[in-house]
């Protein structure tokens, strides 16, 4: 299983994500619904994304995260490298 090694905000609800195998993809995350994801609709909160090396994925201070498998599938369709 590939894990997330880097992430950076590139636009409104959009991240450039790098994985352990070198894949880099831009991922649009407009589906920010539900109790844990709704705070991420605020661009200032969305910008607080970071990589949690223990989980191998992106996380936010409020506990929101996405599985690395989900992100990898999304990234493969938009691979930059």
Secondary structure, 3 states (H helix, E strand, C coil): CCCEEEEEEEECCEEEEEECCCCEEEEECCCCCCHHHHHHHCHHHHCCCEEECCCCEEECCCCCECCHHHHHHHHHCCECC
